[in-house]
Amino acid sequence: MQEDTTTSVSFPSLTSEDVLTGILREGAQRLLATAVEAEVSDWIDSHVHLKDGDGHRQVVRNGHMPERNITTGLGDVQVRQPRVHDRRPEGEKEKFTPKILPPYLRKTKSIEDLIPWLYPMASLARNSKKPGNIRARCAHVAT
């Protein structure tokens, strides 16, 4: 009688995503969202003194832009950036241009470059109770 000693090994599908990559992508997405929100909040807080004759603030949030994909080393990450509305008259208006998420960014050089830079910013934004420049608060981390 002959015994079969062959063992069958199944390999995961090449299109399947491992759990760790999914967790990392979700974490990167949350970090990016927190950092973008903090940047917008800091910019608006720096303009809080601007009010019209009725005492209404002239620089305010105005919803979100459409969601967009940023291609990273971990795959696509979805981002929704807040809108800023400057109600001041022409000539006095300032356009908010994000530093973290430039308008035409579609692909990062490397996720390794993005996450270490965002983490301290998002962490400080969550833990900070007072307004102020998020970049200034993070300057000690970069040096």
N, C-alpha and C positions, 0 to 999 in steps of 0.2 A: 504494500500500500504506500502511495506517495503522498507526502504532506506538502501543502502549498505554503511557502514561507515568504511570499511576496506581500509587502505592505503597501497599501494605497495611501498616498498623501495628497490632500487637496490644498491647493494654493488659493489665496484670496484673489478675487477679481482685480485686474489692473485698474479698473475704474472706481473701485471702492475707496472710500476715504477712511483713514484711521481715526479713531476717537480723539487722540491727542491733537491732531491737526485741526479738527473741528473746534475743540476747546480753545486752542490758540487763536484761531480766526475770530471766534466770538469775543475773546478777551481783547484782541486788537481792535475790534469794532467798538467795544465799549470804551476803551481807552481813547480812541480817536474821537468818539462822540463827546466824551467828557471834556477833553482838551479843547475841542472846537467851541463847545458851549461856554467854557471858561474864558476863552479869548473874546468871544462876542460880549459876554457880561462885563469883562474888564473895559472894553472899548466903550460900551454904553455908560458904564459907571464913570468913566473919565469925562463924559459929556453931560452928567446929571445936572450941572449948574445952568445949562442952557434951557431957558423957559420962555414962552411967549407972554404977551400982556395979560393973559388970563391965568398964568401960572402952570400951563401945560408943558410937559417935557417935550423938547424938540427932537431928541434922538431916542428912538424907541425900537423895540423888537417888532417884527412884522411877519410872524409865521416862519415857515421853513421853505427852502428851495426844494425842487424835486430831488428825490433820492438818486444818487449816482454811484457807480461802481469804481473802486480804485483797485487796480491789479497790484498785488503784493507777492512776496515770496511764499505766502501761505494760500494764495488764490485770491479771488475777488472778495473785497470787503465793501459792504454797502454803507453809505454815509449820507446823512441829511444835515445840511448846514442851515443854521438860523439866518433869517433875513434881518437887515437893519434898515430902518426908515428914518431919514434925516428930513425933518419938516421945515427946516430953515429956508429962507428965500434963496433964489439962485445967486451965486457968487459967494455965499456963506456956507453952502453945503459941503460936506466932506463925504467921500465915498469910502465905505468900509471895505478894505481889501484884506482878507485873512492871510496871515503868514503861515499858519499851520497847513491850511488846505487851499492853496492857490486856485483860482477859478478854472484853470485848464489842466490841473493835475489829473492824470488818468492812471499813472503807473509810478510806483516808488522805485528808487534805485535798488533798495534792498530793505526788507522788513527789519533786518538787524539794525539798520540805521534809523528806522522810524520808531520802533518801540522804546529803545532806551531814552530817546529824546522826549517822547510823549509821556512816559510813565511818571516822572517827577512832576510834570505840569498837571496831569490829571490828579495825582495824589494830593498835591498842594491845593488844587481847586476844591477837592472834596473836603479837606480838613481846615481850610481857611474860612474864618468867619468875617473877616474884614476885606473890603474891596481894595484893589490895588493892581498894579501891573503884574500879570502872571509871569512875564519874562523876567522881570526884576526879582520876583520871589524865587525863581528857578535858577538865577545866575550862579548861585553857589554850587549847584549840582553840576553845571557844565564845566566848571573849572577844577 
